[in-house]
Amino acid sequence: MDTDDFSWKTWHKFGFRFFFLFLGLASVFTWIMAIYFAYRAVATTSIESLYPIFKPLSGFLHWLDKYIYHTGYDPDLHIPLPVDNHFGVAYHLTLVLLAGIGAVIWSALDKRRINYVRLSHWFNIYLRYTLAVTILGYGIDKVIPVQMPYPRSVDMVRLFGNQSKEDLLWKFIGISPGYSLFTGGCEVLAGVLLFSRRTAVFGYLFVLGLLTNVVALNWFYNISVKLFSSLLWLNAFYLLAPWLVTIFKFFFSGKPAVIPQRQFAFRKIWKSYLLRGAMIGLPLLFFALFGFGDVKRYRDEIASARKEKIYKVAAFSVKDSLMTADSVRWRRVLFVYDNYMLIYNMNDLQDWYRYDLDSANKTLTLHALYKPDVMTLRYAYPSDGEMHLNGKWKGAQDIDVSLKLSPVDSMYLNKEKIKVMQD
């Protein structure tokens, strides 16, 4: 039994048991994602590498969804990753179900417990560090602009009406590196505040404000991390909850406020040193890995962007005859993302290809992304800024295409002068 002699009310004890189980289970995915992003800094990997971790849950979640949730989850159709998808909804509903059942059983087996002060103290430290590492990672992704990078050539030629809300939000932030730096700096500061118990309560309040805006953007712009960001918000609110009454009195009643915090220590000194080492070393390790990985990604992004080219179609013909069908005739050609080619027709519909360039034979081999089609075109550069292509395309007759290079960079957006009201 805890040494503290004050008794918690029944609802308080049940609430702690539920959130201990729910947030504890939910934090497993948070740490998996943190380790994934940290590992990505030193090795090449993709999000698909996480599928085998959650795949064993598919059968159990499918059974629960079939008889209880009815969300339409199908293991044969939906990826096994707890994000904004059918698997994610079934996964988090199951966490709520397990936490509720576990809290009931725990309450029945532990009726004589008067409080959980000590367990709550250590659990809050765990949640605080989980939240801090996650917020720090997102902050570094914005300080070093890789989460929402500057728009690429594909984004610059895409019609406004063809973009999703998520696309527009990403580009809105991406075109202003200064704003990305500001928001990322706020998140980094929030993460640093959470690492110290002296600034933790202010950190909870600061993080809660930041995450309220993030969650609103994710839900209203349909960003695909709504569930994850909402859970982070819930973590911050849970950690701040014990101080809400005190904060309310301070701001709205004009009364002085004191925020006392209980401290527990290990009796053996080596355990205390081990804990301190982990509490200092863990953030530094993740900070270094996140920073190193983002710098590498940013350099790769810049190097790739500099290779991109946009060509306007000056002439398009088949056997010396002008092709007038808008669904066939090309409007523009983009070379993007390291060996990808994007062809727009006159209706602005896209055809994506992976290409191989043979500079010795002057050939360009196109591999359709979603079809087995393979086409080989001959290319030439008649003059600076011009490209000529000819050969068979989509099994049709020989095509002859003249391309003229267009400027890729739209950095003029960053060179705008500060606007002032004219007299």
N, C-alpha and C positions, 0 to 999 in steps of 0.2 A: 504494500500500500504506500502511496506517496506520503512523504513526511509533512507536506503542507496540510493543515488541519481544517481548511474551509471546504465546504461541500458544494459541488456543482449540482444544479438542478437536473432533473431527469432529461429534459429536452436538450440541455447543454451537452450532457454526456452522450446521448444518442447522436446528436448532430456531429460531435467530434468523431465518433466511431464511423459514421457514414463518410464524412469528408476525408478522414484518414485513409479509408479503404479506396474511395473513388479517386481522389487526387493522387494517392500513392500509385495506384494502378495506371492512371492516365499519364503519370510522369515517366513511365517506362518508355513510351513512344517519344516523349520529349528528349530523353537522353539518347535514344537510338538515332534521332535526327541530328542531335548535336555531335555525336561521334561520327556519323556519316559525313557531315560537312567538314569536320576536322580531318577525317581520313582522306577526304577528297583533296586536301591541300598537299598531300605527299604521294598520292597514287591516283591513277585514272580509274574512275568508277562511275556508275550511273544509278539513278533511283531504282532501277529494276533489280539491283543487287539486294534490295531490302525485301523483295517479294517472298523469298524462301523463309524469312523470319515469321511472317504472318500467315503464310499459306496453310500450316497445320490447323489454324483456327477456322478455315473456310467451311468445313463440314458442320461443325458445331454452330457457327453463326447462321448457316443456311437453315438448319433445323429450327433454331429459335425464330428466325425471320418468317419461316413458313407457318409456324403455329402461333406466334405471339406478335411480332412486329408488323409483318405484312408490308414491307417496304419494296419488295420485288427484287431482293438480292439474289443473284445467280452466280455461283462460283465459276461457271463456264464462260461467263460474259464479262464479269467485273474484276478488276485487278485487286489483289490482296494487299491493300495498303490503306490504313485508317486515315484517309484525307476526306475531301468533300466528294464522296461517292457512296454507292450503296454499301460497300464493305465498311466504310468509315461510320456511316449512320448505325449499322447493325453492331459494329464494334463498340461504339460509345454507349449505345442503349444497353448493351450487355454489361458494360462496366457499371452503369447505374443500377442495373438489376442485381449484379453480384454484390455491389456495395450495400444495397438495401437489405438483401438477405443476410449478408455477413454482419451488418450492424445489429440486426434482430438477434441472430445467434450469439454474437458477442455480448449483447445486453443481457441475454438469459444466462450466460455462463459467468458473467462478471457483475452480478447484482450488488455486491458489497463494496465495490470500488466507489470512493467518494469523489475523486477527481482524477484527471490525467495531466496534471500540471507538468510533471517531468517529461512524459512522453510527448506532450504537445510542444514543449520547448525544443526538443531535438528534431521533431517532425517539421517545425517551422523553419529551423535552420536548413534542413534538407530542401524544403520547398523554396526558400529564399535563394539558395545557391542554384537550384534548377532554373528558377526564373531569371536570375542574374546572368548565367551563362547564355541562356537563349536570347535575352534582350541584347546582350553584348555582341553576340554573333550577328544579329540583324542590324545592329548599329554599324558594325565594321563593314557590312555589305553595302551600306549607303555612304559611309565616309569614303571608302574606296568604291566608286560607283559601278558595282557589278550586278546588284540586284535589279536596279532599274537603269540600265546603261543608256548612253546617248543613242537616239534612233539610228538604225542602219538604213542602207539604201532601200531595202524592201519596204520599210516603214514610210520612207519619204514619198514613194510613188503610189502607195496604197490609197484608194479612195476613202474619204472620211466615212461614208455610209457603209463601207465594208468592214469597219473595225468594231470590235466588241467594246463594252465598257471597260473591261480589263486592259485591252490594248490602249485605249485612250488615257486611262489613269497612268499606265506605265510610261507612256510617251510624255504626258504632262509633267511628270517628275523628271524623266530622263533628259528632257531638253534644257533643264536648269540644274547643272551640277552643283551650283551653290545651294539650292534648296535641298538637294539630296544630302549634301554635306551637313547642312544645319540639322535636318531631321535625324540623320545618323549620329551626329554629335550628341543630340539630346538622348538618344537611346544608349549610347556608350556611357554617358554621364549617369543615366538611370541605373545601368548595370553596375557601375563602380559604387554608387551609393548603397546598393544592396549588399555589397560584400562586407560592409562594416556594420556592426550592431549599433554603433552610435548614430549612424545616419540611416538606418534601415527603415524607420517609420516614415521619414520624409521620402525615402526611396520608394516605399509602397505607394504613397500618395502621388508621387511624380510618375511612376510607372502606370498607375491606374489611369491617370489623365492621358498619357500617351497611348495606352492600349484602347481606351474608349474611342479615340479618333481612328486608330487602326482597325478596330472591329467594325466601326461604322463604315469605313471605306470598303472593307472586305465584303460586308453584307450588301451595301447599296450599289457597289460597282461589280458585284458578283465575282470577287477574287476567290481563287480555289483553295484558300486556307482559312475559310470561315470558322470551321470547327476548331482548328488548332489555335487560332488567335483568341477565340472565345474562351477556350480552356485556360490560356495564359491570363486573360482578364480575370477569370474566376480565381485563379491562384493568387493574383494580386489583391483581389477583394477579400479573399479568405484571410490573407496575412494582415490586411489592414483592419479587418472587422473588430478585433479587441480594442482598438483605439478610436473607433468612430464616435462614440459618445463624448470622449474627451476632446476630440477635434471639433465636434459640433459646438460644445460649450465654449471653446476658445474663440471660434470665429463668429458665433451668433449670440452668445450670452455675455460676452465681454469679461468672462471669468478667467483667472489664471489657470493654466493647465500644466500638469506634471505627468510625464510619461515614464513611469517606473518599469524596469525590465528585470525579471528574475534571471539569475545566472546559476548554472549548475556546472560543476567541475568534476573531473575524474579524481579518484583518490590516488591513483598511481600516476606519477609525474610523466612517465614515458607515454602514457595514453594522451595526456594533454599536449605534449610536444608533437605526437603523431597527428592529432586532430588539427593543430595549428599549421603544421606543414602541409596537410591536405587542403586546408582552407585557403592557403596562400598559393601553393603550387598548382592546384587545379585551375583556378582562374588564369594564372599566368600561362599555363600550358595551352589552354583553349584560345587565349588571346593571341599567342604566338602562332598557333596553327591557323586560326581564322585569318589573321593578318597576312601570313605568308601565302595562304591559298588564294586570298582575294587579290593580292598584288600580282600573283602569277596569272590569274584569270583576267585581270585588267590588261596586263601586257599582251596576253594572247588575243583579247578582244580588239585592242588597238591595232595589232599587227594584221589581224584578219580583216578589219574594217578598211585598212589602207589598200588592200588588194582588190576591193570590190570595184566594179565598173558598171555603169549604166549606159546602154546604147539605145538611141532612138532609131527606128527603122526608117531609112530614107527611101528604100525601094524594095518591093517584094514581088517576085514573079515566078511563074511556072512555065518552063519552055518558052521563055521570052514573051509570055502573055501576062498581062496584069491580073493579079488575083484580087477580086473585089469582095469575096465573101468575108464578112466581118468575123465569122466564127473560126476562120482558118488563117486569115492574114495576120501577120504579127504587127504589134504596135511598138513594143520595146523588149529589150533583152537585158537581163541582169546576171552578172557573175558574182555570186555571194557565198558566204559561209564556207570558204575553203572547198572548192571543187563542186559547187552546186550552181546550176544554171536555171534561171526562171524566165519563162517566155510568156508575155502577155499578148493575147489577141486583141482585135479591135473592140471587143466587148469587155475588155479588162478582165477576162477570165485567165487563170494561171495554169501553166503546165510546169511542174517541177521535174528536174533531171539532175542526176549526178553525172559529172563529165570527167573524161580522161583526155588530157591534152598531149598529143604526140608532136613535139616541136620538130623532130627530124623529118617526119612524113607530112607535116602540116595538116593533121587530121584532128577532129574533135568528135569523140565518141560519147553519145548521150545514152544514159541508162534511165528509163522511166522509173519513178519511185514506187508506183503502185501497180505497175504492169510489167510483163516480161519484155517489153519493147526495147530494142537496142538499135540506134541509128548512128551512122557515121557521116559527118560533114567535113568537107575540106574548107580550110580557112586561109585567109591572107590579109595582110595589112597594106592596102594600096598607098596610104599616106598616114601621116601622124593624126591620130584621133579617128581613124576610119578602120572598119573591119568588114571583110567580105566573106560570106558563107555560101556554099553550094553543095548539093547532094540530095539524097532521098530522105524525106521526112514523113513519118507516120505511114510508110508504105506507099506514099503518093508518088507523083512524078517528080522529076528533079526540080528543086527549088533554087532560086538565086536571090540572095538577100544582101542588101547593102546597109551597113550600120554606121551611125555617127555617134561618137562619144559625147555624153552629157556630163555636166559636173555632178559629182556624188555628194560632196560635202554641203551641208546646210548650216555650217557653223556661224553664218551671219546672224542666226538667232541669238548667239551669245555675244555678238558685237553690237547689239542694239544699244543706242545711247539711252540714258534715263530720260523718260518722257516727262515734260513739265507742262503745266497749264499755260496756254498762250494768252497773253493779255489782249 
